[in-house]
Amino acid sequence: MRRMSTIVATALCCAVAATAVGIAPASAAQPTVGDCHNNAPLGPKKGSNLQSVALCEGPHLSETFYVGSLPASFPDPTKATAKQIAAARASNCTVARMNTYMGLNSPIPTRFRPVALFPDALQYGAGERWIRCDLVYSTGLSIGEMPKPAAQWVGENAGDLSVFNYCTPGVGYSKMPSPTKTSAQSCDSPTKQWVLVARPTVGTIAQKYPGSRSLNSKAASKCKVFKNTYSGGIKDPYSRGWSYIYPMAKGWTEGVRTVSCWVPLKQYINSK
């Protein structure tokens, strides 16, 4: 069955190809909730990008929705283990916290997702112990620009939150979602796309990688229910009205503890 591709350490699900524009010096201002940024967030091994504050009323790539504090015992993020980074991210940069910030109450996952940023080595050496949680908007295999403040964007579409739904094309012979190239798209091609309908949890941060066989079984159990929830009286060409993607070992090490459940878009639309 389908497997989840490796994702960057700052992500919860889906791949990101990000480039950065420098690293902030230790004297940079502390992160602030509501700040927007022009350059893509960096991973914990590369530091932060505090200097890239942009006007939220214009196009921007990320927006800070929460600023937390790392434990006094937390090591220099550039030297921290993947497990330490994942635990800090999981307890601070949650989807629920992100959605509350935006006022988003969607029945299914959206293309918004949280990422975590940490002090770089100089900032850490100067005593900074913050963790910055930004929201980004998945577009294609990377992240796309948000045209205005996230809460305003969501509010203007409160009558039809489906504009933020996460669709991806079926690929290959099976015409199912790709586990390695899950391209985030707007949902506008019912006969060719699959829509993400759930991201159930399949483990805790402290849990060791259970193996692909175990995760495959858990993913199937968690996602199979949606073939009935969103049946729409339609079957896809291969008589499989549902699919799933689960994390491989590297993604698990980086903190991925969810599987993604998909149904054909036409099937989903006819079920509403």
Sequence and secondary structure as in RCSB ss.txt:
>XXXX:A:sequence
MRRMSTIVATALCCAVAATAVGIAPASAAQPTVGDCHNNAPLGPKKGSNLQSVALCEGPHLSETFYVGSLPASFP
DPTKATAKQIAAARASNCTVARMNTYMGLNSPIPTRFRPVALFPDALQYGAGERWIRCDLVYSTGLSIGEMPKPA
AQWVGENAGDLSVFNYCTPGVGYSKMPSPTKTSAQSCDSPTKQWVLVARPTVGTIAQKYPGSRSLNSKAASKCKV
FKNTYSGGIKDPYSRGWSYIYPMAKGWTEGVRTVSCWVPLKQYINSK
>XXXX:A:secstr
  EE    TT SSS           TTS    TT EESS    TTT   TT EE TTS BSEEEEEEEE  TT  
 TTT  HHHHHHHHHHHS HHHHHHHHT   SS BSEEEEEE   HHHHHTT  EEEEEEEEEEBTEEE BSS H
HHHHHHTTT GGGGB EEE BTTTTB  SS   BB S  TTTEEEEEE  B   TTS    HHHHHHHHHHHHTT
HHHHT TT   TTS   EEEEE HHHHHTT  B EEEEEHHHHHTT 
